Structure formats: structure tokens, C-alpha cells
């Protein structure tokens, strides 16, 4: 059974703190193993990637077989049923349209001293996208990673997707096709991250790596950060639903289960202002669990990490939401926009009872790669900005340098950086002799 908490109870703060601090992810100490894998890939390149793929994915490969050929991708993509093809194309169109609006603008202006200042945005040259394999092989994740990268203008886009026992998800291949991915490799795990970061004979290195993965992938991303950029370290999925009693308990039950079915470590929380309504939602969850295909996974998640919190009012609900900083936040209340204004820490907010979180996973438009484990307090979901770099621009006219240069000389001297100051002084001396230009 999920945890029941009530803010009016004397022990609420202790119970809520326990809920927030619960260790949900089975994080074995894999760092030493991952360090060895990365070192092996750096030393032996393709040979190491092939050996490790055989060991972990039970798939024997030669270096020439690491990459899917265009013909292989087309053949696999052709196996996708028409309805799924149409849905993926619609999803891609909506994701692209949303992310185009995120593109920032370059700027250039002249300040009062006559200095030209500004910035420009340019894409990374190459990005590597990790797509989990096996049961967690989701074509929607391909679109959510690849489409923003292409919108940002990334020239080369490479995907690594493990194919355990040689099993390929055709929809993943189709999604890669639709999104304009340039290269697809049938490798996964820490060895894939190492190959993308450092390169091998067959896999050229990239500048940034995005996409979720297991504990080995997460540890590898941590280790290669600095050599390449990464998006985030994603943990188990989570959803917080704030609802008033004017809702269908079954709808909310399904919304809670939509995240619980991801992973036994996922977390689903309901905040409501009516204890009896909360119990009705729990009853609806239990009823749905009897027939849900993934009931073993969803049931374990709901049993071990689920929670129902009863609050006095929606203002209190918003305050608790900000402490939770959920990955997904559904606001099933009469005025969701007003409540959303109070909820400042959330990866993604879904406004109103007619906006289930699942729409955001597929066709809403906003990205579904979102911060987890309370990291929405300080980070954002994936966007075109993850594939762009901002370069600042400055140009001093002689007059501008004359106006602000002396301050730079003073600060350079105060920091005992002589050459810094002299580089300004030399120019100011020429300017003062009347030969500036």
C-alpha cells in the first residue's frame, strides 16, 4: 500500500522528509567496472567494443558490423505498421514545431561608451544520442533527443542503441529515419558512451552525449563529462498529481500508473484536499492493477514508493510540490494556470484534467527528457539549448577603450597580473599620442 500522509497530523514533517529521502534507485557500485570499460575502449577501440558487446549483449560483431547500414535501417523501418508510422511522423512534427520556437536569437549593440557587444549561438558539431535497448527501447526517446538536435543545426547525429541477442526495435529505426539521424550503431552500455566520447576506428567522437540509460550508462556519462558535454544523469521516473475532488478517480489512477509501469523504482504521488477522495483514487489504482499488463512492475512501484498526501488547501499543495520538485506535475484542479504560477520547481507541468502526462511523453511537443530526483530545483528538461553554445562578442573602438580601459588597468594591478594591465596601457598610450585607429 502507498504511504498516507496528512499535513494536519503532528508527525507529517517526519513522514514527508522520509518520503523525500527514500532511496528509490538500485545503484550498485559500478564505477570501478565502468572505469575499466572506458579504459579498455580507449586502448583497444573497435576490438574492445565488439568484445564487450558480445559479453553484455550476447551479440557477436566485427568492426564492420557495428554500424547499421542505410539498407538495414530502411528494411527494419519498413516493418513498422502504418498506424505507428503515422503516429511517429505526427509526433516528430509536433516536437519539431515546439522546439523551433526555443531557438534563441543572436544579439549585437553599441553601448554608451561606443563598445560593440553581443553574442551569437552556434550548434555543437556532433552529438551522440543513447537509446536504451531491450524492454526500455522507446522510439519516442529517439525523437525527443534527435529532433531538437537537428533543429539546433547539429551537423552529425549518431545514435547508439543496444540490440541484445540481435533483437532490433523497428520503430526505433524508423524514428531515427524520421528525425534525420546520420549514424546508428548497435552497441550499448558504458562501452557505447566511451566510444562516443573518445572515438574508435569506426565510431568518430562527438561533442555532446544525451539520452537515458542504466547505472552503467549513467556512471559512464559522469566519467566522460568534461571530455564531452552531457545532458543530465536521469533517475527513475516520477509523477506528482495535484487534484481536487472534482475529478474522475479512475483517470487519476491511470495517470499515477502511467509512471509506475516504467520501473519498480518509479514514484507516483497524489496530493489532494479530500482524504475520502484520496482513498477512492487508491481503490481505483488497485482495481486497474488487477488487469494492467505491467502490473508486477507498476504494483511494486506503487507499493514501495507511492504516496497520497492530504492538504488543507491548494496553496499548501503548491508548497509541497516545490519541495518535491517533481519530474512530471499534473494539476487537475479548477484553475490550473493559477496553481501553476505557484509551482516553480517542476520538470514539466500538465494543466487540467484533460492533459494526461502521457501526452507529453509522445505528441504534446515539449520534451520528455526531464530532470528527476528533485533536480528540477536547479535544472531543466532537454531543449535545443542543450545542443547550442553561446559565444560572447566584443569590439572596442579607440574611444570606448579610452573610456573603460583605465578601470581595467586598475583591476589588473590589484590582481598582480602585470601583462593584463600592460596590454591595455600600450593601447591607451598610443591613443593618448593621437595615433589611435
C-alpha positions, -999 to +999 in steps of 0.1 A: +000+000+000+012+036-006+021+059+022-007+081+035+003+115+049-019+144+062-004+178+067-026+183+098-010+153+116+017+160+141+041+136+125+037+149+090+071+166+086+089+135+097+069+113+073+073+138+044+111+140+050+112+102+049+093+102+016+117+127+001+148+109+012+137+074+002+164+057-019+145+046-050+172+036-074+192+004-071+226+019-077+252-007-074+288+005-071+296+002-108+321+030-111+352+008-110+337-015-136+328+014-158+363+029-154+378-003-167+354-005-196+362+031-206+400+024-204+396-007-225+377+011-252+403+039-252+431+014-255+416-011-280+389+008-298+366-013-320+380-046-307+370-037-272+336-025-282+330-058-301+342-079-272+321-060-246+290-062-269+295-100-270+299-102-233+270-080-222+245-082-252+253-118-263+259-104-298+290-113-318+301-084-340+330-075-362+340-038-365+323-036-399+290-047-383+289-021-355+270+004-377+237-003-392+238+003-430+212+026-446+197-005-462+194-023-428+177+008-413+153+010-442+145-027-440+138-025-403+118+007-406+096-008-433+084-034-408+066-007-387+028-009-390+013+021-409-006+034-378+026+036-358+044+052-387+018+079-390+019+085-352+056+088-352+055+113-380+029+134-362+049+133-330+080+144-348+062+172-365+048+185-332+082+181-314+099+200-342+074+228-342+077+233-304+115+232-304+118+256-333+103+282-310+130+277-285+158+288-309+174+319-293+184+350-313+219+364-318+224+400-305+247+429-312+245+465-299+267+495-292+268+507-256+270+544-244+309+542-244+309+531-280+318+495-274+302+469-296+289+440-276+268+409-282+266+372-285+259+345-311+246+309-309+262+280-328+254+243-326+278+216-314+293+199-345+284+163-335+261+148-309+257+112-297+223+100-285+220+070-263+188+049-267+183+021-242+177-013-256+156-043-245+123-036-228+131+001-225+137+007-262+115+037-269+112+053-304+097+084-287+130+089-269+148+089-303+125+118-314+129+137-282+167+137-284+173+138-322+147+164-333+159+192-310+195+184-321+186+188-357+165+219-351+196+234-334+216+227-365+239+198-354+257+185-385+264+150-374+240+129-352+250+094-341+228+070-321+239+041-300+212+015-293+220-019-279+204-049-296+206-077-270+207-111-288+205-092-320+169-081-315+161-048-332+132-025-325+119-014-359+102+016-346+135+029-332+150+026-367+120+044-382+122+072-356+159+076-364+150+079-401+122+104-395+144+126-372+173+127-397+199+107-377+231+102-396+246+071-380+231+043-359+253+018-340+242-014-325+262-010-292+251+000-257+263+003-222+293+020-209+313+009-240+289+029-262+294+061-241+332+056-242+331+051-279+311+083-284+333+103-261+367+091-272+361+076-306+372+043-321+383+033-356+347+030-367+329+055-344+340+091-346+339+111-313+311+135-306+309+168-287+279+161-265+261+129-254+224+129-244+199+102-235+190+080-206+204+046-196+210+022-168+235+025-139+265+017-161+255+043-187+249+069-160+283+062-144+300+064-178+284+097-186+296+111-153+332+099-161+333+113-197+319+147-187+345+173-194+358+154-224+323+158-238+292+176-226+262+156-213+226+164-208+219+151-173+220+120-151+185+106-152+170+086-124+137+066-121+106+083-135+082+102-112+049+119-113+031+142-088-007+148-093-024+176-075-061+171-077-093+184-062-123+161-057-140+172-089-121+145-108-126+110-120-106+088-096-100+063-124-084+089-146-060+099-119-053+062-111-042+057-147-021+088-146-003+076-115+002+041-130+015+056-163+048+063-145+047+034-120+047+010-150+080+023-162+101+009-134+098-007-100+118+023-087+094+049-103+074+070-079+038+082-082+023+107-056-012+122-053-018+154-034-054+162-027-076+182-003-101+155+005-090+123+023-120+103+012-113+113-025-077+101-020-090+067-008-112+064-039-082+071-061-062+043-043-091+019-048-091+028-085-054+021-087-058-013-070-086-021-095-065-012-125-036-032-112-056-063-115-056-061-153-026-040-162-001-059-184+028-045-164+011-049-131+041-066-115+063-036-122+036-010-115+024-027-084+059-028-069+064+009-076+031+018-061+035-004-031+070+007-023+072+043-033+036+055-039+021+082-017-011+101-010-008+134+008-039+152+021-035+190+024-057+218+038-057+238+006-041+242-028-016+268-016-002+241+008-002+217-021+019+240-042+044+245-013+048+207-010+052+204-048+080+228-047+098+208-021+093+176-041+103+193-074+088+165-095+098+154-130+061+155-141+035+176-124-002+173-133-026+200-120-061+185-121-078+215-105-104+241-115-078+268-122-046+250-132-029+282-145-032+300-112-018+270-093+010+265-119+021+301-111+029+289-076+046+257-086+081+270-095+101+237-093+090+211-118+104+195-150+071+197-169+036+208-159+004+194-174-025+218-170-060+205-163-077+171-162-077+167-200-039+168-202-025+135-191+012+132-187+013+105-214+005+132-240+038+148-230+057+115-235+046+113-271+029+140-290+024+171-269+055+189-283+076+197-252+105+174-245+100+143-223+137+142-212+133+158-178+152+163-145+144+137-119+153+131-082+144+167-072+169+182-097+141+203-112+151+227-084+181+237-105+179+222-139+156+220-170+145+194-194+162+188-227+159+215-253+176+230-284+198+249-259+215+216-250+229+214-285+239+251-288+268+271-275+267+309-268+298+328-278+302+364-265+313+391-288+331+424-280+347+451-301+363+482-286+366+514-306+395+537-296+370+559-278+355+530-259+389+517-248+398+552-237+366+553-216+368+519-199+404+509-203+417+527-172+394+507-150+408+475-165+444+488-157+434+494-121+418+459-117+448+442-134+472+459-110+450+449-080+453+413-091+490+415-097+486+405-134+510+429-150+507+418-186+470+421-184+473+457-175+501+465-199+481+451-228+456+479-221+482+505-212+501+501-245+470+509-265+460+538-243+494+553-247+491+552-284+456+566-282+469+595-260+496+602-286+468+608-310+476+578-333+447+555-323+429+537-351 
